[in-house]
Structures are given as structure tokens and as C-alpha cells.
Amino acid sequence: MEKRGLSERVRVLTLSVLIFFPSSYFFSAFYTESFFLFLALLAFRFWGNDKRGAAYFIGGLAALTRIVGVWIPLAFFAERLIRRKLDAKDFIWAALSSLMFASYPVYLWLTKGEPLLFLKVMAPHYGRYSTLPFSPIYQDIVSSIQAGQIEPISIFHLILFLIFLSYLITTIRKQQKGTAVPWSEFVYTFGLILMPLSSILKQANNFPSHGFMRYFLTIFPLFIFLGKHIDQALIRVNKNSGSTLFIARKLVIYFILFIWVSVSLYIILVLRFKGFVA
């Protein structure tokens, strides 16, 4: 963010949104989110420093950490393709990244006799099945209507999806205005939203798109996007400091921040008490 010239306040706001995200407790639990986010940031850091080989390699490691990691080398390859800068090295490094990911199916084939076991095990044991892209958000709404009550988790899923749509629209508008767009981050974001929203959970007392809050955590471009827009909102409020509604707007913003942080801390403390997080 500093390399892009973003202000210190934007950087602080971005990290604050990530730290106090309602599902950020997964970073302290026995899940892959924290390590995957580290690898993703490291890969994009190498990519930004024009160290393509290292970026593709780290992307391959991310794909071994979580299946959605395949979008990292794919994002790099797509950006080179869009910018018409593809060369032989991109094909070689992308192929090597693919071989790294392919090592896991080979391992499963040798040990379990089923190379695609990681795709099949979720259905019978966890009730997760493939579905049409983005339909889990629709299913959330339908489930709430059928239950006769609005579930907070469904509302939050919808908010996150709207943030994603806003990011897409903003990026496309930038491209139309001739502004440089980091296509690798765009492809990465789209892929990491598409995959979790292409499956549903069919279990009792669980909403179909359960898990979206967790999967959203590692999509760092969306947190930068949120940090920048929060900063712009604060700037607009300060510009209207002479307005009679200035104090009311300030109080609303701080109240929302207070509720946001309080809910996040409450969730972490409850889970810490139950031994779920470190």
C-alpha cells in the first residue's frame, strides 16, 4: 500500500478493517487462512517487484495450502496476457506451478487410490455440494424468507457480496477512464469470490452459503478497497464540517465503528473461552 502511494490513514483503516473483521478469529484458529494470506501477499509482493519466477513459485505453494490458491499463478498469467507481455518464462513458470499443485493428487493416488479425493470428500462428510455460481447468496435470501425471519449471517453475506460487486464496477470504470488497473488482483479477487460461492452446505441449521465470511478474509484487494472508501467517506464528512448535520454524521460513523469492533471482540472472546482460538 505504501508503494502505491496510499496515505498512512488509508493503510491504518485497511488493516483495522481486516483485524476487526467479524470472522477474523479464523486467523487464530487451526485453519489455513493466516498462512494462505501470508503466501498470497508474499506472491503479489514479488510480482510487484518484477520477480516473476518467485511470484509463480509462491503461488504454487499457496495452491498447495488451499485449492483457491490456483488463482494466484493464474492471475499473474492473465495479467501478462491482458497486457500482451507473455513470454516463454511465463509458460514455464505457470507450468511449474501447475506441477506443484498436481503433486497433491499424485500423493492421494499413491496413498488412497483416489487422486480427486479432495473434491469428493466434502459432499458426504460435510454436506458441501457444487452449485451454480453466486446462487448461495440467492439461497440465503430464500432461506430467510422461508424461515420467516431475517438471519444476521444472511445480511452480512449480502453486504459482502455487494462490496464485491462495487469493487468490480469501480475497477471496470477505472479501465474505461484509462486508469492503470492491477489485473492480477482483479482476477485473484474474482476467483476467490467465485469458488466459495459455487458450492452450498446442505446441513441442518446451516445456511447454504455458510463459510463466505471466512473465505472473504484472504481477499486483500477488497480490504484495500474498503480502506480507501472509508477514508473518502471521512474526507467528505470533514468537508461538511460547517453543516448542522456534521456532528450527527460523525456520531453515526463512530457508533458504527464501535459496534463493529465490539461485535468482533465479543466473538473472539467467546471462542477463546471455548478454546476454539489461540
N, C-alpha and C positions, 0 to 999 in steps of 0.2 A: 504493500500500500504506500509505503514511503517512497519507493522507487517511482510510483505513478504520480507522485506529487500531491497525494491526498493529505489534507491537513491533519494535525495531531488530534483534533476533536473528532474527525471522521474515524480515525483509527481507533480511538478510545470507544466511541459509540459502537463501532463494528464488533470489537472484542467484547464489549459489555453485553450486546445482544446475544452473542454466542455463549458467553459464560452463564448468563441468567436465562437462557432459553429453557422453557419448561421441561424439556426432555434431556437437558444437558447432563443429568445424572448418569446417563449411559457411558459418559467418559470415565466415570469412576467404577463402573460395573465390569463384570467379566464378559465384555463384548468387544467386537473388533473396531468399533467406531474411532476410538482415540488413535490407535496405530494406523488405521486407514487414512484418517485425516492428516496425520503426520506425513505419510508417504505421498499423499496427493499434493500437499503443499510443497514438499521437497521436489517432487517431479516438476511442478509448474515453476518452481524457483530456478531449477536447472534450465528449463525451457526458456524462461525469460532472460537467462544469461547466455543463451545460444549454445548450450551444451546438450545437443540433441541426443547423443548416444546415452548419456547419463539419465536424461529425462525418460527416454523409452525404457531403459533398464528398470528404473524405479517404478515406472508404470506397470511393468511386468510383475514386480513384487507386489504392487497394490492389487493386481488381478488375482494373485495367489492368496491375498488376505481376504478379499471379498469379491464375489463374482462381478459386481458392478465396476470393479477396477479395470475391466477390459475397455471401458470407455476412455480411460486416460491415454493409452497409446493411440487409440482410435481418434481421439480429439486432436492429438498432435499431427497425426497423418492427415486428418481432414483439413486442418488449418493450412498445412503446406499445400494441399490440393487446391483449396479455395484461393490461396494467394499465388497459385501457379509456380511454386518453387520446389516441387517434388524432384528428388534426385535418387540415385541408386542407394544412397545411405539410408534414406527414409524407408525404402522397401526392405533393406537388410535388417534394420533395427526393429521395424514393425514385425517382421517375420520371427526374429529372435524373441520378441515379447510374446508372440503367439505361442512359440515353443515352450516358453516358461510356464504359461498358463496350461498348456497341453500336458505338462508333466503330472498335474494332479489327476486327470482322467486316467493316465497311464498307471499311476500309483493305485488308483481304485480298481483298475482292471487286474493288476497283478495280485492285489491283496483281497479284493472282494469279488472279483469276476464280473464287475459291472462298472464300466467306465463313466456312465452318466448317473451314477447313484446320487450325486449331489443335487440333481434336478428332480429325482423321483422320490426322495426320502421325505420331502416336505408334505406331500399330499396325505399319505396315510397316517403319519405320526403327528403332524401339526395342523392339518386341515387347510393347508395353503394350496390353492389351485390357480392355474393361469386363467386370465380373462381378457376381455377387450381393453386396450389401453385407456386409462383415465376413468374407466367405468366404476372403480371403487368409490370415487367421490360422489357419483350419482347414487350408488348403493347406500352410502352414508345418509344421504338425504331421504331416500326411500325408507330406510330402516327407522329413521327418526319419526317419519310420518306414521308408519305402521305401529310404532310403539306408543304413539300419542304423546310423546314428549321430546323436547329438543335436548340431545346429548351434547354436553360441552366439548367432548372429543371430536364430534362431527363438525361442530362450528369451527374448531381450531383447524381441522383438516381442510375445511373450505377456505379459511383465511390463508393458510399456507399455499394452497393451490392458486388463489388469486394473486399472491405475491409472485409466484412463478409466472403466471400469465402477464403480470405487469412488467416483469423482467424481460420477457420475450418481446412484448410490444415496444418497450423502451430501446432494446437492442436493435430491433428492425428499423425503428425511426432514426436511430443514430447512423445506421448504414445508409439510409436514404438521404440523410443530410451530408454524407461524405465523411463522417467521423470514423476514425480507425476503431474497429471492433475486434476484441480478442476472441477470435472464433473458436480457439481451443477451449476456452472457458464456457463459451456458449454451448458447444457440443457436449462437454462434460456435464453441464447443468441439465441439459435436456435429457441426456441418457440416464442420469441418476434420479431424475423425476419419473421418467418413462418406465423403468424397470419395476420399482416397487408398486407403481400404480397400474401394473399389468397383471396383478395377482390379487386374490382375495383370501381372507381367512373364513372358513366355514366351521365355526365352533360356537357352542352355546355361550351366551353372554358376551360375545365379542363382535364388534362391528367389522364389516368386511375389509375396510382399509386400515385396520389396526396395525400400527408399526410405522406409519408415514412420518410421525413426529420424530422417530428415531432415525429413519433414513434421511430425513431432511438435514440432519446435523452436519454431515460431511460435505454439503454443497456450499463451499465457502464463497463462491461468487454471489450467491443470494444474500449472504450476511454482509458482504461489502455493499451490495445494492441497498440493503436496509439501512446500513450506517450512513450512507450518503443521503438517503431520503429523509432520515430523521434529522440530520444536520440541516438540510434545506428547510425542513418544517420549522426548526428553531430559528433559523435566519428570518423566515417570513414573519414569525411571531415578534421578533425583536424589531423588525421594520415598522410594525404597527404599535410600537410602544406608546404612541400618543393616543391610541384608541381607548375608549372606555371599556372595551372588552379585553384589553391586554392582560389585566390581572386574572380575569376569568379563564382565558386561554392558557396562561401559564399554570394556573392551578390544575386545570384539566390534564395538561401534559404531565405534570409531576405526580398527579394522582394515578394516572395510568402506569407510569414508571414504578410507583410504589407498589401497586397491585401486582404488576408483572414480576418484580423482584421478590415480593412476599410469597407469591404462589410457588415460584421456583424454589426458594429456600425451604418452604414448607414440605414440598415433595421430596427434596434431598434429605431433610432431617428425618422424615417418616421412614424413608427407605434405608437411611443409615441406622436408625433404631432397629429396623427389622433385619439388619445385616446384609441387605442387598447390595449396598455400595461400600467402597472402602472409605 
